[in-house]
Amino acid sequence: MSNIIKPKNLLSFLIVIVNYRRPDLTIDCLHSIVDEVRTLPETRVIVTENASGDDSVATIQTAIENEGWEDWVSFMPLDCNGGFAFGNNAAINPALNSSNPPDYILLLNPDTVVRPGALKVLVDFMEQNPQAGIAGSRLEYPDGTPQFSAFRFHSILSELNAGLHLRFGQKFKERWAVVPPALPQEITQVDWVAGASMIVRRKVFEQVGLMDEGYFMYYEEADFCLQTNKAGWGCYYVPESRVVHLVGQSSGVTDPKAPRKRRPQYWFDSRRRYFVKNHGWLYAVMADVAFAFSFALTKLRWLIMGQQSVEPPQFLTDFLRNSVIAKGFVQSLQ
């Protein structure tokens, strides 16, 4: 792993941005937090670069120098792409072990644009609510339309609901769906929040550890929020903190404008790891069965009604090939 370029003293608030092949988005994100840094003077930013193999290192480093951001931005090129948790941990770990560790750490996606005051709102909330271990922003599209960014933990019943693609059963959805029917309009304690803009209290990392690098991408923030919950900390959705999220622009997986393509292997690996790690092998098998059975019924319904599938191509086949039974318990936690 490479050393931080021009390292600076880490103060009370650390923002971590992980770049992968989108230096343009990362630079736009940095532009959006310039005023935020001025209102929070003890703020540091570390941009890690997940071995993109393109011109990201030169482009980002040049932008930092040309914009005069060296006094608050440090740049950390990494030797390999270990995924989302890996890229964040690379910056968080040395910060926690420094002589001046930050009180709060914000995970911020490169495909975000921070609205004015959004970060101060999060810091103020954490300062005023000592029981809060994690808080997440309201994510929204550029036109201000909200995105779902506050969720419930995954369960067998949530998998059953996800496979059925129900347009009815409001009470069932309200109780069990990972994505709730409606977003809260005020500060609300939730199970987990999206990692695109998620602030974490330093004491949480000290108590539960860093994010699990066994996840390459997806499910890692749900897992981390679950570990935080088990340790007795609250997780909150703070809608007054507004952050534009250009969905899927950094990964390409969830981009609604991109052509539909097969779900990547790491998504299945992460899902399997989440259930086995947190609920055990038997529960994970039951979750797989619940989703596969309900989704097979949904595909049959679509076929009978002449409707086109809204899932990625060959999704059910890929799901079965990557189930806990097909892959095995041991491999799920490697």
C-alpha positions in Angstrom: 0.0 0.0 0.0 1.3 3.4 -0.9 1.9 6.2 1.6 -0.5 9.2 1.9 0.7 11.9 -0.4 1.4 15.1 1.7 -0.2 13.8 4.9 -1.8 16.3 7.2 -2.8 16.1 10.9 -6.2 14.6 11.3 -8.7 16.6 13.3 -12.2 16.1 14.7 -14.0 15.4 11.5 -12.7 13.1 8.7 -14.4 12.6 5.4 -13.4 9.6 3.3 -14.0 9.4 -0.4 -13.1 6.2 -2.4 -12.4 6.7 -6.1 -12.6 4.0 -8.7 -12.3 5.1 -12.3 -14.4 8.2 -11.9 -12.0 11.0 -11.1 -14.4 13.5 -12.7 -17.1 12.6 -10.1 -14.6 12.6 -7.3 -13.4 16.1 -8.2 -17.0 17.4 -8.5 -17.7 15.9 -5.1 -14.7 17.8 -3.6 -15.9 21.0 -5.2 -19.3 20.5 -3.4 -17.7 20.3 0.0 -15.4 23.3 -0.2 -17.9 25.6 1.7 -18.7 22.7 4.1 -15.1 22.5 5.1 -15.0 26.2 5.8 -18.0 26.0 8.1 -16.4 23.0 9.9 -12.8 24.2 10.3 -11.5 21.1 12.0 -12.3 18.9 8.9 -10.0 16.7 6.9 -10.7 14.8 3.7 -8.8 11.7 2.5 -9.4 10.5 -1.0 -8.4 6.9 -1.5 -7.8 5.6 -5.0 -8.7 1.9 -5.5 -6.1 1.1 -8.1 -8.3 2.2 -11.0 -5.6 1.5 -13.6 -6.5 4.7 -15.5 -5.5 8.4 -15.2 -7.3 8.8 -11.8 -4.2 9.3 -9.8 -2.7 12.0 -12.0 -6.1 13.7 -12.5 -7.1 13.9 -8.9 -3.7 14.9 -7.6 -3.5 17.6 -10.2 -6.9 18.9 -9.3 -6.0 19.0 -5.6 -2.9 21.0 -6.4 -4.5 23.4 -8.9 -7.5 24.2 -6.7 -5.2 24.8 -3.6 -6.9 22.0 -1.6 -3.7 20.6 -0.1 -4.4 22.1 3.3 -7.5 20.0 3.8 -7.4 17.1 1.3 -4.9 14.2 1.4 -4.6 11.7 -1.4 -4.0 8.0 -0.9 -3.4 5.8 -4.0 -3.8 2.1 -3.1 -1.9 -0.8 -4.6 -5.0 -2.9 -5.3 -8.8 -2.7 -5.6 -10.1 -4.4 -2.5 -13.6 -3.0 -2.7 -15.7 -0.4 -0.8 -14.9 -1.4 2.7 -11.2 -1.9 1.9 -10.9 1.6 0.3 -12.6 3.3 3.3 -10.6 1.3 5.9 -7.3 2.2 4.3 -8.0 5.8 5.4 -9.9 5.2 8.6 -7.5 2.8 10.2 -4.4 5.1 10.3 -6.7 8.0 11.3 -8.0 6.1 14.3 -4.4 5.2 15.3 -3.1 8.7 14.9 -2.2 11.0 17.8 -5.3 13.1 17.0 -8.1 10.7 15.9 -11.3 12.3 14.5 -14.4 12.3 16.6 -16.5 11.5 13.6 -15.9 9.9 10.2 -18.0 10.4 7.2 -18.2 7.9 4.4 -19.0 9.8 1.2 -19.4 8.4 -2.2 -17.6 10.0 -5.1 -20.9 10.1 -7.1 -22.4 12.6 -4.7 -22.9 16.3 -4.6 -23.3 17.7 -1.1 -26.0 20.3 -0.6 -25.2 23.4 1.4 -25.1 22.7 5.2 -25.6 19.0 4.8 -22.5 17.9 6.6 -22.8 20.4 9.5 -26.3 19.1 10.1 -24.9 15.6 10.5 -22.1 16.7 12.9 -24.6 18.8 14.9 -27.0 15.9 15.2 -24.2 13.5 16.4 -23.1 16.1 19.0 -26.6 16.5 20.3 -27.4 12.8 20.4 -24.8 10.8 22.2 -26.7 7.6 21.8 -26.4 7.8 18.0 -23.5 5.8 16.6 -24.4 6.3 12.9 -26.5 8.8 10.9 -27.3 9.0 7.2 -28.3 11.8 4.9 -31.3 12.1 2.7 -30.1 11.0 -0.7 -31.8 12.6 -3.7 -31.7 13.0 -7.4 -30.4 16.3 -9.0 -34.0 17.5 -9.2 -34.5 17.0 -5.5 -36.6 13.9 -5.7 -35.7 11.7 -2.7 -34.1 8.3 -3.1 -34.6 5.5 -0.6 -31.6 5.7 1.8 -33.1 4.4 5.1 -33.8 0.7 5.4 -34.7 -2.3 7.5 -32.4 -5.3 8.1 -32.6 -8.2 5.6 -34.6 -11.2 6.8 -36.3 -14.3 5.4 -39.6 -12.4 5.1 -37.9 -9.5 3.4 -36.5 -11.9 0.9 -39.9 -13.4 0.3 -41.3 -9.9 -0.3 -38.5 -9.0 -2.6 -39.0 -12.1 -4.7 -42.8 -11.6 -5.1 -42.5 -8.0 -6.4 -45.9 -7.3 -4.7 -47.8 -4.2 -5.6 -50.2 -4.9 -2.8 -49.9 -6.1 0.8 -49.2 -2.7 2.3 -49.1 -3.9 5.9 -46.7 -6.7 5.0 -44.4 -4.2 3.3 -44.6 -1.8 6.2 -43.4 -4.5 8.6 -40.9 -6.6 6.6 -39.7 -5.0 3.3 -36.1 -3.8 3.4 -37.2 -0.7 1.5 -40.1 0.8 3.4 -43.2 2.1 1.6 -42.3 5.7 2.4 -39.3 7.6 3.7 -39.5 9.4 7.1 -40.0 13.1 6.8 -38.2 13.8 10.1 -35.3 12.4 12.0 -36.0 8.7 12.7 -34.2 5.8 14.1 -33.8 3.1 11.5 -32.0 -0.2 11.0 -29.4 0.9 8.5 -28.6 3.8 6.1 -26.9 4.0 2.8 -23.2 4.2 2.8 -23.2 7.0 0.2 -23.3 9.6 3.0 -23.0 8.0 6.4 -21.4 9.5 9.5 -19.9 7.2 12.2 -18.9 8.1 15.7 -15.2 7.2 16.4 -16.3 5.2 19.5 -18.3 2.9 17.2 -15.2 1.9 15.3 -13.3 1.4 18.5 -16.0 -0.9 19.8 -17.1 -2.9 16.8 -14.0 -2.6 14.6 -13.6 -1.5 11.0 -15.9 -2.4 8.1 -15.8 -6.0 7.0 -13.4 -6.2 4.0 -14.9 -9.7 3.1 -17.6 -7.7 1.3 -16.3 -6.3 -2.0 -19.3 -4.1 -2.6 -22.9 -4.1 -1.4 -24.3 -5.3 2.0 -21.2 -3.9 3.8 -23.0 -0.9 5.2 -26.0 -3.0 6.3 -23.6 -5.4 8.0 -21.7 -2.6 9.7 -25.0 -1.0 10.9 -26.1 -4.4 12.3 -22.9 -4.8 14.2 -23.3 -1.3 15.6 -26.9 -2.1 16.6 -25.8 -5.2 18.4 -23.3 -3.1 20.3 -26.1 -0.9 21.6 -25.7 2.2 19.3 -28.6 3.8 17.4 -28.7 4.4 13.7 -30.6 7.5 12.4 -31.9 8.9 9.2 -31.4 12.7 9.1 -33.4 14.2 6.2 -32.3 17.7 6.8 -28.9 16.6 5.6 -29.4 16.5 1.8 -26.9 15.0 -0.6 -27.4 14.4 -4.4 -26.6 10.8 -5.3 -25.9 10.1 -8.9 -27.1 6.5 -8.6 -24.8 3.8 -9.9 -22.4 6.2 -11.6 -19.4 4.9 -9.6 -20.2 1.2 -9.9 -22.5 1.1 -12.9 -24.6 -1.7 -11.3 -27.6 0.3 -10.3 -27.5 3.1 -12.9 -31.2 3.3 -14.1 -30.1 4.7 -17.5 -27.5 2.0 -18.2 -28.5 -1.1 -20.3 -29.6 -4.0 -18.2 -26.8 -6.4 -17.5 -26.2 -9.5 -15.4 -25.8 -8.9 -11.6 -22.0 -9.0 -10.9 -20.6 -12.0 -8.9 -19.6 -9.8 -6.0 -23.3 -8.9 -5.3 -24.2 -12.5 -4.8 -21.1 -13.1 -2.7 -21.9 -10.2 -0.5 -25.5 -11.2 -0.1 -24.5 -14.8 0.9 -21.9 -13.5 3.3 -24.4 -11.2 5.0 -26.9 -14.0 5.8 -24.4 -16.7 6.8 -22.3 -14.3 8.9 -25.1 -12.7 10.8 -27.8 -15.5 10.9 -26.1 -18.8 10.4 -26.1 -21.4 7.7 -29.6 -22.7 8.2 -31.2 -19.3 8.2 -29.3 -18.3 5.1 -30.6 -21.4 3.3 -34.1 -20.5 4.3 -33.6 -17.0 3.0 -32.4 -18.4 -0.3 -35.4 -20.7 -0.6 -37.8 -17.9 0.3 -36.4 -15.7 -2.5 -36.0 -18.4 -5.1 -39.5 -19.8 -4.6 -41.2 -16.4 -4.6 -39.2 -15.1 -7.5 -40.0 -18.2 -9.6 -43.7 -17.5 -8.9 -43.2 -13.9 -10.0 -41.5 -15.0 -13.3 -44.4 -17.3 -13.9 -46.9 -14.5 -13.4 -44.9 -12.3 -15.7 -44.9 -15.0 -18.4 -48.7 -15.6 -18.1 -49.4 -11.9 -18.2 -46.9 -11.1 -21.0 -44.9 -8.7 -18.8 -41.2 -8.1 -19.2 -38.9 -8.9 -16.3 -37.6 -5.9 -14.3 -34.7 -8.0 -13.0 -31.2 -8.3 -14.6 -30.8 -11.0 -17.3 -30.5 -14.6 -16.1 -31.0 -13.4 -12.5 -32.7 -16.5 -11.2 -30.2 -18.8 -12.7 -27.3 -16.7 -11.3 -29.0 -16.6 -7.9 -29.4 -20.4 -7.7 -25.8 -20.9 -8.8 -24.7 -18.6 -6.0 -27.0 -19.8 -3.3 -25.6 -21.0 0.1 -26.3 -24.6 -0.8 -24.5 -24.3 -4.2 -21.5 -22.4 -2.9 -21.3 -24.0 0.6 -21.1 -22.5 4.1 -17.3 -22.2 4.3 -16.9 -20.4 1.0 -19.5 -17.9 2.1 -17.2 -16.6 4.8 -13.9 -16.7 3.0 
